[in-house]
Amino acid sequence: MSIVLQTKHTITMKQFSATIQIQASPERVWALLADTGSWQKWNTTIDHVDGANTVGSKVTVHAKINPGKSFPVNVTSMTAGRKIVWASGMPLGLFKGERTYMLMPNSGGVSFSMTEIYSGPMAGMITKSIPDLQPAFDEFARCLKSEAEKG
């Protein structure tokens, strides 16, 4: 198993990222990733997710890292089989959070990456209240790998 981890901190930007090689077909991994309604069945970081993972939809994540709090995001773009982008933030670009899920097929299956970047003039102040999500990102990647490689 190979996990590449990176966390970047600056005054106006904070980033969490996890990458893992999955020995399963890109179609299998995509099916798991795109179906947010079933994430709680295989993903130990999630209580549940509400909403459809389709462009223009709102998805609300109920993560175990912050019990009782929900995280609404908008599905801003999707390239079937390859990429999903979620975003949320404040008006006028004062603060923005953007999460990208990416699949890159290769000879061993697929390389999965998940990156979240916070930016904007208020990012430095707002990100101080965001917990360290790196362990949850790492666990999400491991859970996706485990479930994809089962079938």
Buried (B, 14 or more C-beta within 10 A) or exposed (E): EEEEBEEEEEEBBBBBBBBBBBEBBBEBBBBBBBEBBBBBEBBEBBBBBEBBBEEEBEBEBBBEBBEEEEBEBBBBEBEEBBBBBBBBBBEEEEBBBBBBBBBEBEEEBBBBBBBBBBBBBBBBEBBEEBEEBBBBBBBBBBBBBBBBEEE
